[in-house]
């Protein structure tokens, strides 16, 4: 059973096809701050390249932020649209932080806007993730920490899926998106 992974909330547009908890195809493209216009085109090209029809997709993995207001919503809107045509009730989400988090590192650097990044320390409170911004940086060169997306790829995605890091829901209305501004205001 094929599942589609989408991450549109961050600095990169990440897309994958997962089958039996293994990443069959993975691509990552720098988000040029036009994820709304480029997102569907990129997804269409990706699916055609790998000869995958929307009818083949039986579930979804996606991120819910924190990220830009628009970028965070794009994956959810795409999935919601596809689900109207080809219904499935297999939705699995993860925060960008949990996706990028390396158990050996306490902090993750996430892009906030075109020029600003924030250093993010995450804590779990109950079942909800709450983030605490440690510092807002003008550029990532201001701090010698690895950008979370620099290390992200198919192998890490597979690890997160096999270690059950995604949260399963049957209704997309149950999902609360996280926006970067929620953490800095």
Secondary structure, DSSP 4 states (H G I P E B T S, - for coil): -EEEEEE-SSSEEEEEEEETTEEEEEEEEE--S-HHHHHHHHHHHHHHHTT--GGGEEEEEEE--SB-HHHHHHHHHHHHHHHHHS----EEEE-HHHHH--TT-SEEEEE-SSS-EEEEEEEEETTEEEEEEEEEESSGGGS---BGGGS-SHHHHHHHHHTT-SEEES-GGG----BHHHHH-
